[in-house]
Amino acid sequence: MVDKNRLVAALLLKNDSSAHHCSWGQQLDKEVLHSIEIPELGNLHVPLAIEDVEKLKSIAEPALHGNGLNVVLDPNLRKGWQVAGMRISGLFPKDSLQKTLGELCAKALLNLKLGWLLEDCDSNTVDAYIDKLVLYESGGHYKRHRHSELEQGICGVVILQIPVENGFNGGRLKIEHGSSTAHYEYHEGSNHCHFLTAFRSGCKHELEPIKSGWRVTLMINLVWRNAFDVAKIPQSVQLIPVILELLTEIRESVDPWFKRIHQTKHGKPVIEKTDCCDILHASEISSDVVEQFSELVNKTQISYNAEAASHHRHEEFNNDLSFSPPFELKITNIARFHQRNLEWQQSADFDDGERKPCDSHGQHQKESIDMLVFLLENDYTLTDLTFFGLKGQDVWLARLLLGGNFLEVHLAILNHSRSQVPFGENPSFVAKLEHWVNSSNMLVPFKNVQINANQIVSDFKTKSQHRTHQEEIEEKNMNFPQFAYHQPVLVIWPKYQSFRIKCLYAFDVLLDELEHELQITSHQKAIENLRRIISVCRDEPLTVFLDSAGVPGERTCRLLRLCIFLRARQEGLDLLELMGMDFTNEDECEIDKEVRFEGIRSNEVALLVAELECQVTGWSACSGFVLKMISPVRLSSQLAYIICLADHLMDRYCSEGALKILDRVAYLLPKLNTSSISSLGQTDIDSYVNFVIECERDPKTASAQRVVCFTTLFPRLDSYQQCRLIVDLRRRIRFGGIHSCMQLYQQMCRALPSCDLHAPGPIKDVIVAVVSSFFQLGDPELILLLMNKICLKSTSSNQSAEENNLVDVLLLSHEIWELATSSDLGKTMLSNLVKAQTSSLLCMLDQLTIPRQEIVSAWHIRETELVVPNFKAKTSLLDNLSQLELTSDHSKLIRDARLALIVAWIDGLCQQLDRETPVVTPHPNDPLQLNVTEFLRTFIQMEKVHHQDGRQPISVDFSRLFSKMCLTRLCKLILDLRQTESAASIDMRVIASCFNLCRDLSRQFVEGDIISFMKPSTELAVKIAKWLFWLGDEVVSERFAHKICTCVSLEEENLFVKEMISSSKLWSLTNSAPASLVAFHILLDRHIGYLKTVKEPVFSFEQPLAELPTYPEVEAFLRSSNEKMSYHKLASIFHARGFADDLTKLCLNNGWCSLKARAMGSTRSAWCEIIKTQDMHHANMQQFQAVQQELSKMLSLRENLGHKTLGGKGDAEKMSDFNTSNNCILFSSGKCEKKEPEIIVISD
């Protein structure tokens, strides 16, 4: 893991700078230089001869001591000679400048812990310059010194000691850095060996005196190109050595990012491959690394220092090295990884095999994203969030991290919604990074970048937490407040992963850039970038390919286009291989793991794969990868696209590839499991079948095996798919003389009856076409087999007919009726359909659960306890057949079918009623009653429609049905039909079939004990009378009137009669038919007869019926003619008062007489005074007089009814006025019935 503590310490300037790696030196084992060429002296061979050294001295200048312009020539401070680097015109061997010295400088930087300067893959950050050639003879030395150029970008100095004849003694080199001192003595072997010494900028160095001989060194300055940017860092750390020390500390803290090692299944470490094309894998550096290194170095171009050339160009030399150029060290990155490879080899062996994206179990190994986040201290708006707009310590942080060429630095906004919990305390913390800005202050379209708490650098997290911008979020049903956090942050990751991160989070933008640069970049570079993209796709397929935000297959299309445009054969094959791989997410549990894949996800992908094969790869090279895309799991979702690929290959004359794809599909399809087959869509199946048939047209591409395979697959398809295929093949395919196709079609037709035609689904939409196709085939056996299958469920299933409507659809089809009249087979089919429909209806009626009042309270039963099949479809069928009959040329056949269904309805309802107990009272929500009503309403509506069209009514006997129904059902049916008829536009009495239905219903009702049925409610009796008077049937009306009139004796008042003759609506209905008028006469005569029996009351104080056995004295008084008495047998005044009240009420309730009773006396001596009055007699007289007035008017009305027809409007209004004026009399008149006397019980 990254050492975040060390990183924070470096950024906060708390690290202890170490001088252990500030200098380094060693003897070189191999020969470095063969000779040095100087124009004035020619070629000087190495080791240098004393004569050559003397020659060099002759052209050299005395070495000065000091810095810049402050230099002095003082032998006490420095004694030596120097030749400027610009005067060296050549080093031999010829490649020494680039190859040998470049390698040595890179090695020096690595040992000085500045190897990170070489890690930038895209640019050179270090230049090496030959500063001078220095000569020290006996006594030569220099005092402690530090170069002033160190502040001008020099990051290190390399001293190459060149061997000289006879060597030298003394001359120890002393290098100091802080409190650390290092000594380097290279006099031994100085006559034949090269020695290399290097130290960082800022180190003080001193050379002790030479005792004897000559010391010749080549001074090389290493210049850091980022020195200008680093100069912007605050003054406190502006010196280059300090900055280098800080960046080295930062690089060391993030070193795990650069040398992550994974363990393979054998326990051996494998170096993870980066996506940087210039950095070689450790496993890729074999024993011949030196040879590879040489080849790469030879290709490196030398860049010249223009400023130096302007001063020191020697035009007389044709040598490319006529002056001292800088030599670039980018290529020496290989040396760095070569050295690291040597270090790792000391501790572990390496696998030579290539790293795969999947482990031994086929599971994708997801590589972690190396990314750290620093929360900025200041607040910034989206507009101000740029590197130019940073403030305070944020500037220091950004510029320091930007100074290291090994890191990629961006700004972003951290967004997170959570409760008020501090950062880091929630281990499940996940946040998104949005609004990305790169170091060039350009917006970067990264998407879906998420980080966890471990990726936030702790100290900066703490410092910046109080500045986090919060926005409260209104959340319903939350027990704690929610906030949206928007925090500006600085994000870093290793630069070598920039390409990979761009692939993961801005893949489409990366493709846009690559496509845009196709015309300006080299072909090789474009292919190289494409290869890198495909490599990331291999490592992160779930992220790249299965992005839910994009169009399926869009990214694959773009990659394929690039491969085709660039003619990138190997990259195209790699992409095809990747498209054929299966991916699993390691984050999912074992049970829920789902295999994902790219494959062919669109028709455009299929087209481009065919184009790639045609123009770039050829079938032989890509066949294995393409066929791997055809697997059982892919066929269920990509079959149509796979067939599209085969079609495109056929169009491009690659028939071999097309047929191999088709054969593989034909082989795998029957082997799919049930769920995979059920997921095949209509487009998938159609495309496959059409292509098979197209291939069968040509004998060269035909295959009997494909036909057999599809015949095996067909019965396993969904029932609807089977039916649809039968229809589509018959409609769209012109088989002509193709024998195999006709055989296939016949096999499909024979297999179809075996499927579940009644399965839920849209089979009803194609069933008519299926039956028609079978008739066109002309095989009677197949037709009967199909019809039996269609009718099977209607006769044997216990399920609702809502799921079995195939027969309904067939009966309502014009095409089926045409087939029914075309042949005897068609008539047989029609007969079977009608029988199936009637059987289905009887079966449904048998399913009805009728609630019984004797078992469950009728008013509290739950509707969920009732089994109520949906009969709406059955009644709708009758209505639709009626409509079809009006428009079809086969109305006679349809009429017969409709009549058969009506009779079936009656039979089924009768059977259900036969199971009903005769005394049962139906439930208000009785499904049987509801369906009887709906059936009769449908019948009446059909007859009305046919009556309007001038058709003859249908003759149906409903009396059998009504005879099975109890009075409650009959009454409910009458009331329902009466309500329906009141809103109808056509009077059903003019239609014979409807009138007969109502007549039979009414007759059946009046034949029952209607008096007992209607006794609780006179209102119900009036409603029934209105229906019967409206109907106007003579038998029904007179029978009803006689039953009503004779239900009580003539001396008693008939409340039914009184209610009926008081109804103005009933009075108006007497005009509807003579039978209604006769029935009203009967009712009126009954009421007049009763009124004549009412006698005038006679006054008397004697009440012989009075009975008071508890109080014999009071009883005797009531029976006598005496008017007044006093009763003294009372205990107290309270007793007397209670007795008086009870006696008064008792006389009134029993109708004896009216009296006044008063309590008299004191508390202990009390009595009751009783006085008889005539109030009751007066009330009876008033009632008698009202009855006489009513009788007079009834007689007058009877006389008018006998002389004229009472149907005019005036008579109706007259009757209404009569009812209003006499309403109180009609309801209060009548004799007082004899009642059992009440007994007074008075408590003591």
C-alpha angles and dihedrals in degrees: 000000000000112000096237093175091057090045092052091047091054093048092048092048091243098121121112106239110229124210096196092104101035094102137023139175142170145163114265115232098204133058110267107179129026097185145345122227121212118173096228095046105028123216115355112195122221126263084052117234119229088247091055091049089052089051090052090051090053093061096033128100126229111268113249126215123222140042132290112325091346096084130131136191101232120149089200090063099034131003117184147086131254138196115202115245091235089067093062105094100180148003123207135252085051094236094050093101095057103024109032103029092038090055092047093050092049089049090050092052091051092053091047088055089245095112089116087076087072097050099088106108096190104047143020114253100174128057123190119212128187100231102182148322109246126202124198120184127185109316092018116142145130132221125239108306142170123198117244089212089074088086091051094067105286108142098176147000125225120199116197110195110210118210116250129195111272090005122225143268130227117005098128112186115225120196122187131192116172109310093340123096129187127191125203120192114185103163094109108084091006089132095066110008134079117228127199126205126176135177137175125256112273095039118126114227133190134184119214117220121285110242097198140345131024129300113200120184135177110220115210123186120209109211122200111217094205092064091105092057092043089055088071092067113105116284094250091074101020097121113104094230092056092047091049090050092052093047090048089054090049091048092050092050092054095039093116087069089064102044106033112160126199125202116235125211089268092056094248120131117245120198110234114241118239124214093237109113094206097054114079124217116251088233089053093060105088132174092286093059090122092059092048090047091053093051092052093046092052089057093055115107119222117234117210129222101239095196093052092045092056090061103037109029113139106202094186090071121077093194117118088226096057089133135023107276128186112253118214121237101199092105091054090073081094090063090055093053090042090058092046089050090055090050093051093046089062091064106029145018120238134223112241093205123106117260114253128210092232132055127229091284095052092254118143113246105218114210116223121242114244103219136138128192128210118195109225119233098224132061118246134184118226089258094051096044098107133111088251090054098052118120139202118343090355088073091054092048095048097045094046094051091044089054091069111079091205095071134068111216126199139165121228145158118254111215124190136156115208144125124278096287119134120247113273097021092090111068091194092057112141124172136179127234116216140164097043122200122188128213089269088060092247123136113250118206098224113160135197096006109165131183135186132219093268091063094060112091104240104223093047089045090057095044094050101038096093090054095056110127111234130196117187114233121211106230123177122223092015123140094201135040118268125212136189111224119206110182126170109229142178115230128199135184135162110285094229088065094054093097092050093048090049089052092051100044106021103026096143092049090050090053090048090055093046092050091047093051095050092096096046106036127070120269092240093050092050091051089047092054090046090052091052091050092051089048090057090046088056091051097043107026095149092055097043105038105028098052105147092205094066135067111271110264095004095120092046089053092054093049091049091051090053092050090050095045094047093039085231099172100175093042090050091052090048090052092049090050090051091049088057096052126101119227131202128188113239090205091067121086119253094255097049097041111132125199110234129188142171105218118138107334101167143021089252091058089051091051093050093047088054090047091050091052092047099047107025121016111021124220098274092060099044102032094096093051094045094049089049088063088064105079132139094256092051097046092065091062107020106036095115092051092047090053088047088056091052090050092051091048089052090051089053092053093253093129091154092062094042093051093045090053091047092048092050091049091048090051096048102040097072089048094059117113121248096262092051093050092048089055092059109112131217092258091052094053095041094051092049096047093045092051092048091052091046090054091048090061090069116059089211092061099031120112128186089200092063091053091050092049092051091047086056092048097046099074090052094057123100112280092244092050090053092051093046092050091052090053097042095048091052094047103040108026120080100202095183108170097339101131096188092055092051090050090050091051093049091049090051091050091051091050096047098076088058093066126084102265091178095057115126111272143078096304089122088067093063104026093097091052090047092054090046090051091052090051090051089052087059100214108137092194092056092045093053090045090053094046091050089053092050093048095040098086092046090062103034109027123098092199127105118279089235086082093043108057101130091106090050091053093049094048091053095050120104088206092058092050089051089052091046092060096041098074146355088259089058092051090050089051091051092049090052092050093052091047091049091051093050091047090050091051093050090048092052093048088051089058094062115118108209113203114226122219090211092060106034131023104262093219098050105042113121118240090226088067091063122088103218115172115205106261093171090092091053096050090043088054090058091049093047091048088052090054091046090052091059093055104032129090088222097062093138092058092044091048091053090049091049092049090051090053092048090052088048089054091052092046093049094047091048092052090051092049091050088063091055120100109245094232096047120121111217122239114252089241094042105156092209092058092046093052093047089054093046091048093051092045090052091050092050092047091051091051092050092052092049091046090056089051091051095250124147116257119252118249113233129159110221095168090093090058094046092049089063094054127092123231092262092056093044092049092048090049092051092050092048093050091045090054092048093048094050089066096041124109095209121059106232091206089078090059111078097212093050093045091050090050092053092043093052090047093050095045091050090051098049091048089066130077093281095161093063090041094052098034096099092056129037088184090065090051091054091051091051091047090053091053092048094045089049091050092049099202109160097214095046096044097048093043091051093047093049092050091050094048097047098046090096134024120271092249091060125073114252108220092191090057093045092052093047098049088046093058113100090195090056090047090055092049091062086081092061096077140353089243090061091053091050091050090051089052089055092051092046093049090051092054093046090051091054094049090053091058093061108105129204111262119244120217121237135147089216114099106185093177094059113119124188106151092170092057106035093172092056091044091053090049093052092050092048129077092244115124101202142030142161120226115204106174094102127120101216144348089269089053090051094051093051091047092051094052095046094048093051093051093045094056093047094047094049094043095235101131142306117261144162120234121188131181114233138182135035135303097279098026111047138149139171125242113212122195125179117223137190097233095110092049091053091052092050090051092053090051092050092051091052091051090052091052091050091049091053092053093045090053091050090049091049091051091052092049089054094055104041145013109271099216105107126109093245093058092050091052090046090053090049092052090048092053092049096050095046100036094108092047096048092053098043103039123096142088122295107250118226109260134189107262118251118240122227111227111184119186120221 
